């Protein structure tokens, strides 16, 4: 039996929407949520058939919810399980040429939106995906590695530390921590954990975060503010605060056109274009997004001081071995952190160094692995990288049964592999490495990622 909606929430929605509209919302929140995914265009594969999400080129609604955990293509990063409404942030950037841009995802975990931005900026761009929780940042790191673009720096810092990179980013996105009312249909715990004081508490924190985000945004750049809640204190209220606080610096962007059939409710405020997703109108969960530009002006940029030196240049002989593993070695730069080799797209390597030596970085670029006797022992992330050279080692297509056994770190037959390192494939998508040693097969899938579900 469903947890009842909090009575204080009902009163608030009646005040905001009116009795009739609020009742339609309450009814919708007691229905079954839709299931949706977003395909990875860099890893084309035959995945579940579905209906395209209107505002998301690669988004798909599924007729039923499959057992995602047992699908090798999920673990290989061929798609991301992402709520349809939240995919709208990509639509808000559709008019920009983001190839080569810097994007900050200020509150990024678990990584759905970060992977959208990662695809948009391409190999010449950079995404900084931050979360203040280390455990959440580690999960975020796993997801960006699965996505495989190799252009993300995952950080774990307070917003003020990120804000010190003043005027540094072309796009800043704040998917702010909120009271979570938009999850009332999907999660009973969201209902039970909600309190009447939550919107006020969240709005105060949201203002602190977005203030630092605004500092980090360059003049001429774009800000996206979003929440997964319905409450106007956290949505329109924060936008109104931004208008009061930074009004002279706000710049309207080109009008965002909507298809009426999508059911998205527009509620613009000043220079901001604002959008509400209500599940009784739009096909998705509760979501709010607002977008605005930052007016061109002084190009002052704060100087961020390096706190430590982390990177070393690898030996030339090691570089030659690393270059063998990537599809475009002229566009790659390699750095040594401790005894581990990392690969970065050459256009952004100095940016990565600056970030890494000033912030707490969980993961960046492509973790290549360690070199022993001039040969690379590859890390799992390299197998998932879209720029890995397919000719570096043999690639072996596994049956669905063997792929699942591999992802559980169970034994699989060695006879299908060549002696040495092999790249493991499932339906054309890489899912990891194995090493054959004679009649034995060493499963190199990370222990902490193995599937435990039966």
GUMAR-932135 format. One record per residue (C-alpha): x, y, z negated; residue number from 0. Coordinates in Angstrom, 1 decimal, always signed. Example, Ala and Ser with C-alpha at 12.3 -4.5 7.8 and 13.67 -1.06 7.14 Angstrom:
<sites>
<site <+12.3,-4.5,-7.8>,0>
<site <+13.7,-1.1,-7.1>,1>
</sites>
This chain:
<sites>
<site <+0.0,+0.0,+0.0>,0>
<site <+1.3,+3.4,+0.9>,1>
<site <+2.5,+5.9,-1.7>,2>
<site <-0.1,+8.7,-1.8>,3>
<site <+0.9,+12.1,-0.5>,4>
<site <+1.9,+14.5,-3.4>,5>
<site <-1.1,+16.7,-4.3>,6>
<site <+1.0,+19.8,-4.4>,7>
<site <+2.2,+19.1,-0.9>,8>
<site <-1.4,+18.8,+0.3>,9>
<site <-2.2,+22.2,-1.3>,10>
<site <+0.8,+23.8,+0.4>,11>
<site <-0.1,+22.4,+3.8>,12>
<site <-3.6,+23.6,+3.5>,13>
<site <-2.3,+27.0,+2.8>,14>
<site <+0.1,+27.0,+5.7>,15>
<site <-2.1,+25.2,+8.4>,16>
<site <-5.7,+25.6,+7.2>,17>
<site <-7.9,+22.8,+6.0>,18>
<site <-8.8,+21.2,+9.3>,19>
<site <-5.2,+21.2,+10.7>,20>
<site <-3.8,+20.0,+7.4>,21>
<site <-6.2,+17.1,+7.3>,22>
<site <-5.1,+16.0,+10.7>,23>
<site <-1.5,+16.1,+9.5>,24>
<site <-2.3,+14.0,+6.4>,25>
<site <-4.1,+11.4,+8.6>,26>
<site <-1.1,+11.2,+10.9>,27>
<site <+1.3,+10.7,+8.0>,28>
<site <-0.5,+7.5,+7.1>,29>
<site <-0.1,+6.0,+10.6>,30>
<site <+2.8,+3.9,+11.8>,31>
<site <+5.8,+6.0,+13.1>,32>
<site <+7.1,+5.6,+16.6>,33>
<site <+10.5,+3.9,+17.3>,34>
<site <+13.0,+5.7,+19.5>,35>
<site <+16.6,+5.5,+20.6>,36>
<site <+19.0,+7.6,+22.7>,37>
<site <+21.2,+6.0,+25.3>,38>
<site <+24.9,+6.6,+25.6>,39>
<site <+25.5,+7.8,+29.3>,40>
<site <+29.2,+6.9,+29.0>,41>
<site <+28.3,+3.3,+28.2>,42>
<site <+25.6,+2.3,+30.7>,43>
<site <+24.0,-1.0,+29.8>,44>
<site <+20.8,-2.9,+30.1>,45>
<site <+19.0,-2.0,+26.8>,46>
<site <+15.4,-2.1,+25.7>,47>
<site <+12.8,-0.9,+28.2>,48>
<site <+11.1,+2.2,+27.0>,49>
<site <+9.3,+5.4,+27.9>,50>
<site <+11.4,+8.5,+28.3>,51>
<site <+11.2,+11.2,+25.6>,52>
<site <+10.1,+14.4,+27.4>,53>
<site <+12.7,+16.7,+25.8>,54>
<site <+15.6,+14.2,+25.8>,55>
<site <+17.1,+12.9,+29.1>,56>
<site <+18.5,+9.8,+27.4>,57>
<site <+15.9,+9.4,+24.7>,58>
<site <+13.4,+6.5,+24.9>,59>
<site <+10.3,+5.5,+23.0>,60>
<site <+10.2,+1.7,+22.3>,61>
<site <+6.9,-0.2,+22.3>,62>
<site <+8.0,-2.1,+19.1>,63>
<site <+10.9,-2.0,+16.7>,64>
<site <+13.4,-4.7,+17.4>,65>
<site <+16.0,-6.1,+15.0>,66>
<site <+18.6,-3.4,+15.8>,67>
<site <+21.2,-4.9,+13.4>,68>
<site <+21.4,-8.1,+15.4>,69>
<site <+21.9,-6.3,+18.8>,70>
<site <+25.5,-6.2,+19.9>,71>
<site <+24.9,-3.2,+22.1>,72>
<site <+24.1,-1.1,+19.0>,73>
<site <+27.4,-2.0,+17.5>,74>
<site <+29.2,-1.2,+20.8>,75>
<site <+27.7,+2.3,+20.9>,76>
<site <+25.5,+1.8,+24.0>,77>
<site <+22.7,+3.6,+22.2>,78>
<site <+21.9,+5.3,+18.9>,79>
<site <+18.7,+4.7,+16.9>,80>
<site <+17.4,+8.3,+16.5>,81>
<site <+14.1,+9.8,+15.7>,82>
<site <+12.6,+11.5,+18.8>,83>
<site <+12.0,+14.9,+17.3>,84>
<site <+15.6,+15.3,+16.2>,85>
<site <+16.8,+14.8,+19.7>,86>
<site <+15.3,+18.2,+20.5>,87>
<site <+18.6,+19.9,+19.5>,88>
<site <+20.2,+18.8,+22.8>,89>
<site <+17.3,+20.4,+24.7>,90>
<site <+18.1,+23.7,+23.0>,91>
<site <+21.5,+23.6,+24.6>,92>
<site <+20.5,+22.5,+28.0>,93>
<site <+21.2,+25.9,+29.6>,94>
<site <+24.8,+26.1,+28.4>,95>
<site <+27.8,+24.6,+30.1>,96>
<site <+29.3,+23.0,+27.0>,97>
<site <+32.1,+21.1,+28.7>,98>
<site <+35.3,+22.2,+26.8>,99>
<site <+33.5,+24.0,+24.0>,100>
<site <+33.9,+23.8,+20.3>,101>
<site <+30.8,+22.7,+18.4>,102>
<site <+30.4,+22.6,+14.6>,103>
<site <+27.8,+20.2,+13.1>,104>
<site <+27.8,+21.6,+9.6>,105>
<site <+25.6,+18.9,+7.8>,106>
<site <+26.3,+16.0,+10.2>,107>
<site <+25.8,+12.6,+8.5>,108>
<site <+24.8,+10.1,+9.6>,109>
<site <+25.8,+11.4,+13.1>,110>
<site <+22.9,+11.3,+15.5>,111>
<site <+23.1,+15.0,+16.4>,112>
<site <+27.0,+14.9,+16.4>,113>
<site <+26.9,+12.2,+19.1>,114>
<site <+24.6,+14.4,+21.2>,115>
<site <+27.1,+17.2,+20.9>,116>
<site <+30.0,+14.8,+21.6>,117>
<site <+28.4,+13.8,+24.9>,118>
<site <+27.7,+17.5,+25.9>,119>
<site <+31.2,+18.9,+25.3>,120>
<site <+33.0,+16.0,+27.1>,121>
<site <+36.7,+15.2,+27.0>,122>
<site <+37.8,+18.8,+27.1>,123>
<site <+35.6,+19.8,+24.2>,124>
<site <+35.7,+19.2,+20.4>,125>
<site <+33.0,+18.5,+17.8>,126>
<site <+33.7,+19.1,+14.1>,127>
<site <+31.2,+16.9,+12.2>,128>
<site <+31.2,+17.9,+8.5>,129>
<site <+29.4,+16.4,+5.5>,130>
<site <+30.1,+17.3,+1.8>,131>
<site <+29.5,+13.7,+0.7>,132>
<site <+32.5,+11.4,+1.2>,133>
<site <+30.4,+8.3,+1.4>,134>
<site <+28.1,+9.9,+4.0>,135>
<site <+31.1,+11.2,+5.9>,136>
<site <+32.5,+7.7,+6.1>,137>
<site <+29.3,+6.4,+7.6>,138>
<site <+29.4,+9.4,+10.0>,139>
<site <+32.9,+8.3,+11.0>,140>
<site <+31.7,+4.8,+11.8>,141>
<site <+28.9,+6.1,+14.1>,142>
<site <+31.1,+8.6,+16.0>,143>
<site <+33.7,+5.8,+16.6>,144>
<site <+30.9,+3.6,+18.0>,145>
<site <+29.8,+6.4,+20.3>,146>
<site <+33.3,+6.3,+21.6>,147>
<site <+33.9,+9.8,+23.1>,148>
<site <+37.1,+10.4,+21.1>,149>
<site <+36.4,+14.1,+20.8>,150>
<site <+35.1,+14.4,+17.2>,151>
<site <+36.8,+15.5,+14.0>,152>
<site <+34.9,+14.2,+10.9>,153>
<site <+35.5,+16.4,+7.9>,154>
<site <+34.3,+16.3,+4.2>,155>
<site <+34.3,+19.9,+3.0>,156>
<site <+32.2,+22.6,+1.3>,157>
<site <+30.6,+25.0,+3.8>,158>
<site <+32.8,+27.8,+2.6>,159>
<site <+35.9,+25.9,+3.7>,160>
<site <+34.4,+25.5,+7.1>,161>
<site <+33.3,+29.1,+7.2>,162>
<site <+36.9,+30.2,+6.8>,163>
<site <+37.3,+29.2,+10.4>,164>
<site <+35.7,+32.5,+11.3>,165>
<site <+34.5,+33.1,+14.8>,166>
<site <+36.0,+29.7,+15.8>,167>
<site <+33.0,+27.8,+17.2>,168>
<site <+31.0,+28.3,+20.4>,169>
<site <+28.0,+26.5,+18.9>,170>
<site <+27.2,+26.0,+15.2>,171>
<site <+24.4,+23.6,+14.2>,172>
<site <+23.0,+23.4,+10.7>,173>
<site <+20.7,+20.4,+10.1>,174>
<site <+20.2,+21.5,+6.5>,175>
<site <+19.5,+19.2,+3.6>,176>
<site <+15.9,+19.7,+2.8>,177>
<site <+12.9,+18.4,+0.8>,178>
<site <+12.3,+15.8,+3.5>,179>
<site <+8.6,+16.2,+4.0>,180>
<site <+9.0,+15.2,+7.6>,181>
<site <+10.0,+11.7,+6.5>,182>
<site <+6.7,+11.1,+4.6>,183>
<site <+5.4,+8.8,+7.3>,184>
<site <+8.6,+6.7,+7.6>,185>
<site <+9.7,+6.5,+4.0>,186>
<site <+7.6,+6.0,+0.9>,187>
<site <+10.6,+7.1,-1.2>,188>
<site <+10.5,+10.5,+0.4>,189>
<site <+7.0,+10.9,-1.0>,190>
<site <+7.9,+9.6,-4.5>,191>
<site <+11.0,+11.7,-4.8>,192>
<site <+9.4,+15.0,-3.6>,193>
<site <+8.8,+17.6,-6.3>,194>
<site <+7.0,+20.9,-6.2>,195>
<site <+10.2,+22.7,-7.0>,196>
<site <+12.2,+21.0,-4.2>,197>
<site <+11.4,+23.5,-1.4>,198>
<site <+12.6,+26.5,-3.5>,199>
<site <+15.8,+24.7,-4.6>,200>
<site <+16.5,+23.5,-1.0>,201>
<site <+15.9,+27.0,+0.5>,202>
<site <+18.5,+28.5,-1.8>,203>
<site <+21.1,+25.9,-0.8>,204>
<site <+20.1,+26.3,+2.9>,205>
<site <+20.8,+30.0,+2.8>,206>
<site <+24.2,+29.4,+1.3>,207>
<site <+25.1,+26.9,+4.1>,208>
<site <+23.8,+28.9,+7.0>,209>
<site <+25.6,+32.0,+5.8>,210>
<site <+28.9,+30.2,+6.1>,211>
<site <+27.8,+28.7,+9.4>,212>
<site <+27.2,+32.2,+10.8>,213>
<site <+30.7,+33.2,+9.7>,214>
<site <+32.1,+30.3,+11.7>,215>
<site <+30.2,+31.2,+14.9>,216>
<site <+32.0,+33.3,+17.5>,217>
<site <+30.3,+36.4,+18.9>,218>
<site <+28.4,+35.3,+22.0>,219>
<site <+27.9,+31.8,+20.5>,220>
<site <+24.7,+30.0,+19.5>,221>
<site <+23.2,+28.9,+16.2>,222>
<site <+20.8,+26.1,+15.7>,223>
<site <+19.1,+25.8,+12.4>,224>
<site <+17.0,+22.7,+11.7>,225>
<site <+15.3,+20.7,+8.9>,226>
<site <+13.1,+17.6,+8.7>,227>
<site <+10.5,+19.3,+6.6>,228>
<site <+7.2,+21.2,+7.1>,229>
<site <+7.5,+23.7,+4.3>,230>
<site <+7.7,+27.4,+5.4>,231>
<site <+10.0,+28.3,+2.5>,232>
<site <+12.7,+26.1,+4.1>,233>
<site <+11.8,+26.8,+7.7>,234>
<site <+10.4,+30.2,+8.5>,235>
<site <+11.5,+31.5,+5.2>,236>
<site <+15.2,+30.8,+5.8>,237>
<site <+14.9,+32.3,+9.3>,238>
<site <+13.3,+35.4,+8.0>,239>
<site <+16.2,+35.7,+5.5>,240>
<site <+18.7,+35.4,+8.4>,241>
<site <+16.8,+38.2,+10.3>,242>
<site <+17.1,+40.4,+7.2>,243>
<site <+20.7,+39.5,+6.5>,244>
<site <+22.2,+39.5,+10.0>,245>
<site <+19.6,+41.3,+12.1>,246>
<site <+22.0,+43.6,+13.9>,247>
<site <+24.2,+40.6,+14.9>,248>
<site <+21.3,+38.5,+16.3>,249>
<site <+20.9,+38.1,+20.1>,250>
<site <+17.9,+36.4,+21.7>,251>
<site <+18.8,+33.6,+24.1>,252>
<site <+17.0,+32.7,+27.3>,253>
<site <+13.4,+31.7,+26.7>,254>
<site <+13.1,+28.0,+25.9>,255>
<site <+10.4,+26.6,+28.1>,256>
<site <+8.2,+23.8,+26.7>,257>
<site <+5.8,+21.4,+28.3>,258>
<site <+2.4,+21.8,+26.7>,259>
<site <+2.0,+18.0,+26.7>,260>
<site <+4.8,+17.6,+24.2>,261>
<site <+2.7,+19.1,+21.5>,262>
<site <+5.5,+21.3,+20.0>,263>
<site <+4.3,+24.3,+18.1>,264>
<site <+6.2,+27.6,+18.7>,265>
<site <+6.5,+30.1,+15.8>,266>
<site <+9.1,+32.7,+16.9>,267>
<site <+10.5,+35.2,+14.4>,268>
<site <+12.4,+38.2,+15.6>,269>
<site <+15.3,+37.1,+17.9>,270>
<site <+14.8,+33.5,+16.8>,271>
<site <+12.8,+31.0,+18.8>,272>
<site <+11.3,+28.5,+16.4>,273>
<site <+9.7,+25.1,+17.0>,274>
<site <+7.7,+22.8,+14.7>,275>
<site <+7.1,+19.1,+15.3>,276>
<site <+4.0,+17.9,+13.5>,277>
<site <+3.2,+14.1,+14.0>,278>
<site <-0.4,+14.8,+14.7>,279>
<site <+0.6,+16.9,+17.7>,280>
<site <+4.0,+15.8,+18.9>,281>
<site <+5.2,+12.2,+19.3>,282>
<site <+7.8,+12.1,+16.6>,283>
<site <+8.3,+12.8,+12.9>,284>
<site <+8.2,+16.2,+11.1>,285>
<site <+11.0,+18.5,+12.3>,286>
<site <+11.7,+22.2,+12.6>,287>
<site <+14.3,+23.9,+14.7>,288>
<site <+15.3,+27.5,+15.3>,289>
<site <+17.8,+28.9,+17.8>,290>
<site <+19.4,+32.3,+18.3>,291>
<site <+22.6,+33.9,+19.8>,292>
<site <+25.2,+35.9,+18.1>,293>
<site <+25.7,+39.4,+19.6>,294>
<site <+29.0,+40.1,+21.3>,295>
<site <+31.2,+42.4,+19.3>,296>
<site <+34.5,+42.5,+17.5>,297>
<site <+36.6,+39.4,+18.1>,298>
<site <+38.2,+39.2,+14.7>,299>
<site <+39.2,+35.7,+13.7>,300>
<site <+40.3,+34.8,+10.2>,301>
<site <+43.8,+33.2,+9.9>,302>
<site <+43.4,+29.8,+8.4>,303>
<site <+46.6,+28.8,+6.5>,304>
<site <+47.9,+25.3,+6.9>,305>
<site <+48.1,+23.4,+3.6>,306>
<site <+50.2,+20.5,+4.7>,307>
<site <+51.9,+18.9,+7.7>,308>
<site <+50.4,+15.6,+8.6>,309>
<site <+51.4,+14.9,+12.2>,310>
<site <+54.6,+13.7,+13.8>,311>
<site <+55.4,+13.1,+17.4>,312>
<site <+55.9,+9.5,+18.3>,313>
<site <+59.0,+8.2,+20.0>,314>
<site <+59.1,+8.3,+23.8>,315>
<site <+59.1,+4.5,+24.0>,316>
<site <+55.9,+4.4,+21.8>,317>
<site <+54.3,+7.0,+24.0>,318>
<site <+54.8,+4.8,+27.0>,319>
<site <+53.1,+1.9,+25.3>,320>
<site <+50.2,+4.1,+24.1>,321>
<site <+49.7,+5.5,+27.6>,322>
<site <+49.2,+2.0,+28.9>,323>
<site <+46.0,+1.7,+26.9>,324>
<site <+44.2,+4.8,+28.2>,325>
<site <+42.6,+5.4,+31.6>,326>
<site <+44.0,+8.9,+32.1>,327>
<site <+47.3,+9.2,+30.2>,328>
<site <+48.1,+12.6,+31.7>,329>
<site <+45.2,+14.0,+29.7>,330>
<site <+46.1,+12.4,+26.4>,331>
<site <+48.4,+13.5,+23.6>,332>
<site <+49.5,+11.2,+20.8>,333>
<site <+50.4,+11.9,+17.2>,334>
<site <+51.7,+9.8,+14.4>,335>
<site <+50.0,+10.0,+10.9>,336>
<site <+52.0,+7.9,+8.5>,337>
<site <+52.5,+4.7,+10.5>,338>
<site <+49.3,+4.9,+12.5>,339>
<site <+49.1,+6.2,+16.1>,340>
<site <+46.2,+8.5,+17.1>,341>
<site <+45.2,+9.7,+20.6>,342>
<site <+43.7,+13.1,+21.4>,343>
<site <+42.5,+14.8,+24.6>,344>
<site <+45.3,+17.2,+25.4>,345>
<site <+43.1,+20.2,+25.7>,346>
<site <+42.1,+20.0,+22.0>,347>
<site <+45.1,+18.4,+20.2>,348>
<site <+46.4,+21.7,+18.7>,349>
<site <+42.9,+22.5,+17.5>,350>
<site <+42.8,+19.1,+15.8>,351>
<site <+46.1,+19.7,+14.2>,352>
<site <+44.9,+23.1,+12.9>,353>
<site <+41.8,+21.6,+11.4>,354>
<site <+43.5,+18.5,+9.9>,355>
<site <+46.2,+20.6,+8.2>,356>
<site <+43.6,+22.9,+6.7>,357>
<site <+40.6,+20.7,+5.9>,358>
<site <+39.8,+17.3,+4.4>,359>
<site <+39.6,+15.2,+7.5>,360>
<site <+38.1,+11.7,+7.3>,361>
<site <+38.7,+10.7,+11.0>,362>
<site <+39.7,+12.3,+14.3>,363>
<site <+40.2,+11.5,+17.9>,364>
<site <+40.9,+7.9,+18.6>,365>
<site <+42.7,+5.7,+16.1>,366>
<site <+45.0,+3.7,+18.4>,367>
<site <+46.7,+1.4,+15.9>,368>
<site <+50.2,+0.5,+14.8>,369>
<site <+53.2,-0.3,+16.9>,370>
<site <+55.3,-3.4,+16.1>,371>
<site <+58.3,-4.3,+18.2>,372>
<site <+57.2,-1.7,+20.8>,373>
<site <+53.7,-3.3,+21.2>,374>
<site <+50.5,-1.7,+20.0>,375>
<site <+48.4,-3.7,+17.6>,376>
<site <+45.1,-1.9,+18.5>,377>
<site <+42.5,-0.7,+16.0>,378>
<site <+38.8,-1.4,+16.5>,379>
<site <+38.1,+2.2,+17.4>,380>
<site <+40.2,+1.9,+20.6>,381>
<site <+38.0,-1.0,+21.9>,382>
<site <+35.0,+1.3,+21.6>,383>
<site <+36.7,+4.4,+23.2>,384>
<site <+35.2,+5.2,+26.6>,385>
<site <+38.6,+6.2,+27.9>,386>
<site <+40.3,+2.9,+27.1>,387>
<site <+42.1,+1.4,+30.1>,388>
<site <+40.1,-1.7,+31.1>,389>
<site <+43.3,-3.2,+32.6>,390>
<site <+45.3,-2.9,+29.4>,391>
<site <+44.3,-6.4,+28.1>,392>
<site <+41.9,-9.0,+29.4>,393>
<site <+38.2,-8.4,+28.9>,394>
<site <+36.0,-11.4,+28.0>,395>
<site <+32.2,-11.3,+28.3>,396>
<site <+30.6,-13.3,+25.4>,397>
<site <+27.2,-15.0,+25.3>,398>
<site <+24.7,-13.3,+23.0>,399>
<site <+25.2,-16.1,+20.5>,400>
<site <+29.0,-15.7,+20.5>,401>
<site <+28.7,-12.0,+20.3>,402>
<site <+26.6,-12.2,+17.2>,403>
<site <+29.0,-14.7,+15.7>,404>
<site <+31.9,-12.3,+16.5>,405>
<site <+30.1,-9.4,+14.8>,406>
<site <+29.6,-11.6,+11.7>,407>
<site <+33.4,-12.4,+11.7>,408>
<site <+32.6,-16.1,+12.2>,409>
<site <+34.7,-18.5,+14.2>,410>
<site <+34.2,-18.5,+18.0>,411>
<site <+35.9,-20.8,+20.6>,412>
<site <+39.4,-19.7,+21.5>,413>
<site <+39.3,-21.4,+24.9>,414>
<site <+37.5,-18.5,+26.6>,415>
<site <+40.3,-16.1,+25.7>,416>
<site <+43.8,-15.4,+27.2>,417>
<site <+46.8,-15.8,+24.9>,418>
<site <+47.3,-12.5,+22.9>,419>
<site <+44.9,-9.6,+22.6>,420>
<site <+41.6,-9.6,+24.4>,421>
<site <+38.8,-7.0,+24.5>,422>
<site <+35.4,-8.5,+23.6>,423>
<site <+32.4,-7.5,+25.7>,424>
<site <+28.7,-8.0,+25.4>,425>
<site <+26.5,-7.3,+28.4>,426>
<site <+29.2,-5.1,+29.8>,427>
<site <+29.9,-3.1,+26.6>,428>
<site <+33.0,-3.4,+24.5>,429>
<site <+32.4,-4.5,+20.9>,430>
<site <+36.0,-5.1,+19.6>,431>
<site <+39.2,-7.2,+19.9>,432>
<site <+40.3,-10.7,+19.3>,433>
<site <+43.7,-12.2,+19.4>,434>
<site <+44.3,-15.7,+20.6>,435>
<site <+47.2,-17.6,+19.1>,436>
<site <+47.4,-21.0,+20.7>,437>
<site <+44.2,-23.0,+19.9>,438>
<site <+43.2,-20.5,+17.3>,439>
<site <+41.2,-17.2,+17.7>,440>
<site <+41.8,-14.3,+15.3>,441>
<site <+38.6,-12.2,+14.9>,442>
<site <+39.7,-8.6,+14.6>,443>
<site <+36.3,-7.1,+13.9>,444>
<site <+36.6,-4.9,+10.7>,445>
<site <+35.4,-6.7,+7.6>,446>
<site <+33.5,-3.7,+6.3>,447>
<site <+31.4,-3.5,+9.5>,448>
<site <+30.5,-7.2,+9.8>,449>
<site <+26.8,-8.1,+10.0>,450>
<site <+25.6,-9.7,+6.8>,451>
<site <+21.9,-10.0,+7.8>,452>
<site <+20.8,-13.5,+8.7>,453>
</sites>
